[in-house]
Amino acid sequence: MTLVLLTACWVAGIVLARSLGAPLWPALACAALAGGGLVGAWRRRRARLILACALCLALGAGRMAWVTAKGAAESLQQFNDRGPMTVTGWVCAAPSVRSDALQVELCAEQIDAGEGVLPVGGKLLTALPRYANVHYGTRLAISGRLETPPILADFDYREYLLARGIRSLSRRPSWSILPGQAGSPLLRLNDRLRERLRLATERSLPDPEAGLLNGILLGLGHTLPDALYTGYQRTGLAHIIVISGFNLSLVVQLVLAIAGRLLHRWRALWFCLAATAFYALFVGASPPVVRAALMAAMSIIALRLGRRAHLLTSVASASLWMTAANPLLLWSASFQLSFAATLALALLEPRLADATESALGKMGARRWLPLVRELLLATLAAQLATLPILIATFDQVSLIAPLANVLALPAQAGVMLLGAPVPLVGLISPTLGRAIGLPVWTLLRWTNLVVSGLARLPWAAVPAPVLPASVIWAFYGALVGLAMWPKRRRATAIERQEALIQLNNGWRYGLPVASVLLIALLGTLPDGRLHLVALDVGQGDAVLLRTPRGHTVLIDGGPDPLVLTTQLGDVLPFWQQRIDLVISTHSDSDHLSGLVPVAQRYTVGAAIASPCASGELSAAWLAALAEQGVAPVTAVADLRVEVEPGVTLTVLHPQANAACGGEVDANDQSVVCLVEYGAARILLTGDVSAEVERRLVDERELGAITLLKVSHHGAATATGEALLAEAQPRVAIISVGADNRYGHPSGVVLARLAVAGSQVYRTDEQGTLDWSTDGERYWVEAETTLASEVRNHE
């Protein structure tokens, strides 16, 4: 326990130095005095302990003061909030992939502020295009204005970035890749390997399950759509997608089980230690990962020395090493959450178990204690300890978290064990990866269903008020008092083993889940109808056609690649790895961004592209298609595709001599398609304007249209009276994002559709829309209402 006390003093020194702004030299002088006194009083135990505490306090203050002085001396931040300038440096962390951008940390080396090139030090954070070919070690030149990170109304963004050593931002810069590479070759190799495994998982499993598995196995962030990730926060299950002690413990157990059979016991322990370090570096050295890896390493070393690991000592040692490397981690939410949860499991959970055992004993149900501890009490203890931190970080409290953890946690051990082979096998064959991935997909699907179902409850999470410091200290004081309450009895090893057996009983938890989801799989088989699914991708367009025989056509991909692949994962059957035809109507990001990962993850049979395709997004899409050997066909009027017998797709626009670039509006060169099946006629208009619609009406006999995909998200400049008078669409679908800044759909367009007698459906209000027809009748199903309407074409 001595190390625990000394670590507490070290941390107190860091906090005091940060709060009081203590300078470096007085802290070092105090450390020297305490060190000298410690040497002189070494033989006296109490004096030795007091002076050792004083020494740690002074050293902690000195370490914080040194980091503060070093940060203040960094020259890059001296150029913040001035005019435009150019910074050259190298990408010193794996870029974080966002929906429409790459978030890049740049270690600066030189700066040109208009007065010549100067050497600089420090980090800046910037965002580059989503498909920029930038990786760890890439050398860059960034041109733009540097800014000091802001302090937002509900989040201290400056403090958050400071823990990562970032003191400058550059928004929307111009940039270029420089020759050469920097950084560690080993980390560059690690970055490439992790990217290949991520893609192998995505090719083997559909989203959002692939994203969840990548988060759990590879420690990748931003692998889930924002709506689903918010659901994990609302249900208190965000810890599932963070690499933590649970993941490391399974790695240690697996490696020990394998190495123990092949190597001598001691060599197996050293091999396990190396595997722990490798896994921690591989998934990224975030605070929870480093904490878990250090504690796992100390447990392994204790086994090697023939001693029992002491949890509190391991926690103290891990925090000492981490804050010595970077004392600013103390103000990192992930650091605080990780250590608070670990301490709760060590100190608070046994007291809760003691009270629960007493209650169960009175009911004659003591045999259920081990299972209750694993499923409920551990989660409850962790949530109590992290409650103030969660309130400060997310401004809400999850009320559904205990139930969510009871339903979701039993599947997580299976996710790790069954999911680990999927990316490895997927590197060899995505088809084989999908075959062996069905069991883990079932567990991942169950987890996502639990989250999405419980998160919809209005009381799942409630807003939390800002807590005064006095309330926080009183709360933690109460928890410490509860943790120090004398414990009656520890659960025996046999009880623990019984709990694990019950917890990991695959038949108990896996069979009902698998049964439910296999029924869902059967529901995705072709049903003899032509389906048009307007995917809810936000402010953009993405339409999926599924023919009566199961062929697929995807027209556009929306603005967010992750949202599109998630929508496809929900609509298409698990085994679907092929999209027969992909059409890009034009190059705007709200139509094209999502198509790039489709070409990377699905087998594309054929592609059709606008004759005016251009820009970085088009280049990335064409490159992804080229890797499959697919060369897109240029869309020109009268191009006819027989998707399958009875289902045809005809391009109506643009003309073969379409003008591109210059003053030509790219929206007016959108691909316009007519899909026909029996009596059903579907008109897909891209983003063309009312003028183009009028030309189509004048040049062609469009006739009556059953379903109209409204142009340009319902903008007032499209869906004109000429088109509506000719087509008289029975149904109109508007693909549009909720609360978009453009004011779509326009009230003018809605009024025109009402006059035309069209039944209007909108993705912003009703979510994904599934319109289907047997060639005579049609059905409409809206995601939000699950209501179905059946109508005849007449």
Steps between C-alpha positions, in 0.01 A plus 500: 500500500805728528509543123132599504570774753807626313308507171221699664759757613650511151156566347425763765824677406399509135155639582639764737762614249234533228257683731755739654723543197805391700833578326757230436798599716316530835349156442841352428645672807227349718569162344870532580427589863256212536749263337778609733276463803395156380860383487566633849185348652514168316517290816187652652197344334237767563729791413616312191142458379413866564810625318442256212149641463640853502756402238231353273284810549789725399602282208142494370485879522838525327392268219186704439694827513754368251229390255325837536822690435586280202151547351516877546834503319369313195537741213208385284229636730667842487361528145139430602227749404713687250496514121532214251822299510645169384604226742701197391530188711398136515190307606597373846190290581272275298239729336153473647245419228181705524193495276626769262855570614826370640600652833878534492756582769802674350832530683629832371860545388505829308272799448488776239309798633605731217830595660704199396502136608552441872541176699210431739387237745151392606192324366204622302170330421338535160244330276573379146266349238360158588690317226831687520787252471644595839635258761724496805842631396377694194674836460262792437493872433194668654407855394242697693431683823598351836249531783504442873262214586174643637327441832147406402187564704458135600848360437854618568646410161825677583556282807411189301761574233760614754513148645614388154759777478302699239487877536414613146220439249484558125154497344445432130864547395651448159747216512747295303696179555876542518756238396646266759363349820563551870429322825556141600507238220351255749204728569452560128483124448258472792278770349487325164429161659218639710349666193513172307335313787231769523420463132506119529240520777284737296515267201409201717215652702235762422478825692430599771620165638833530316555843656418368846744209461773734375449718806512203737794316339711772342424798722386709204284801574216643290403163357132539587248750363440798726143393580608152612798629697268742679287196584803334663547813711132518596496135607829515693664246268764726343764310700440197276662671200806614694802273536534436873603247760233256383661478156850471640396231748357288219819548297712397799287192568503394136876544460569320829275211396685460168855579613460291815458189284797577278753662733632467852286685756752781552562549130126501443466787749768705323333425167169615646664821624630570149155427352340746743744775401451426130119508524507827694721664237298348216161634611638843591638625829187671632483551879266203564720273289824609668344463844371152423829393340710620796275325748502181293879516477532536877271202552712290264821607674346415836422151369858468379627591848256264667304779669137609492419820317356775721236693309537834678878489465463422130262794454735732686802385304322542166384852587851590621663392176238667282496834679879502513498474121221759461359665814232673291327162469348567841261740324412253223147361529605158365777478764262600777227259389742210464658537843175585678334187361799282592513632855126445532541134405777462755346687793131564452370186331595267789295715740202496269540125470504469878169683528352300212611172656324591821180583311514185288572290807177616658314393184678165478656595166866535594605271215419780256755738655789424259282560196352820647853624571619444146191639327381779725715595798822556306315730262323680783825560688672634188207727419488644851872577492489658157168684539641851564747461214228384263277792601782746440591344164163408348254712704267205549439199722401161360210346693481191281867403539453216755245325279704566185812347657309194619374440145818583308797398714451120481568516126828692522735215589366312199549808284870509584560127459284445190585835342879485518536257203269702272744774387783247472298265281350798315850596385509173309138480383210734586258220407662264750517785753127553464438127540689474830369841606134400527521396870670823608270705275208352693647620831592841357154535351345416833712765670398765248133402528517535878657843464270632228190363673574630848640833379163586345336504842443865594624443854810297401719801579408826666680836498719560802570832670848641544632368830679737738842389618369461856236251383758299306736480800213402729390230255846349474541530876188290543631241254833482683314451827295221345814341354667500844203334668609163642426211266334187630620234260659464160341281235692175477696400193242229432220758500696720262556207266130413511417858409730493201352169386149645523609826340668339200249220446455535125177299485339707774561832325593414143215273394211746548701780341600284204141379455358850489763623257480198271128574466600855409740361240222300337298820480761649264449241225355624166121521519411533131460879512708787371612705799617860492656589833568869560774474759500752783850641446431854619535795264579299190375232264538121508246267336524122497303288252446130577340302222254212534789254449734675743719711267612834642551848355635785713446855378719748691643459849420805710746725685622266776671170410435350842128582492462347154679173583295476820178548307605238247588263783149542638323455166706232326529143628807403699653296219459771234845591368408614151326805357423438136492860384611828659400835350655834590265773381759778551807590704351704785611362836142456625450241225847348448682481836335176607574318174876478563478243783238310301760441230751398769274262691255350249556324171367742239370340182485818290495876545353800323645848551403850398695633201597797714657298783795692646675590824666311785190296589453379144868412479476297823188318376651423161820375666301267728309366198823455306634272775211266415562537128176693450499785246184713530280551197431865423133586545340634182138532397337177378754274670285198593581235761297184552557437868315171469218378274209737547698772683664767283686820576529770233716812522304809385762766568767636436542511125807357328639847433456622860710805585700483824690750711509872447169667575299180461313403817620150595154422640349542153725223369369252757410156371120462468370142487168333425442157656214286367348180635154395384269798536735668746715791373757666725670830414829581676598860434828556683541873562384640165319831486150580374652617169649155433170340604319720248736392222436135589126556481535676162737244347346179636159358574556423865143400568364421844753430774421277796788616721702820474826548689474875551796693360760680712345410839191708428674823398270770359700510175391146405187278481332757281142520385583376150635169629220449749231578244647238265599231749225534763697280744292293738781496758780751555800422722724779626845403626593778739677556831322616813544868589729559201639848446355529149136497608427188293242397406360828380141583585453590134589146392276344764213716374563393140500133600175548692336656193625206290334258744826328597537313826819646650749309716811657655807335648549782751161424656447130429853361474589236243212441258431166332275528195427166331288378212399175335446686174133568570465612859745684722578511870670770706667436835647779709766425759363725771143377488547149360166571332428340166278641230380291206377670184423409141671676212172600341 
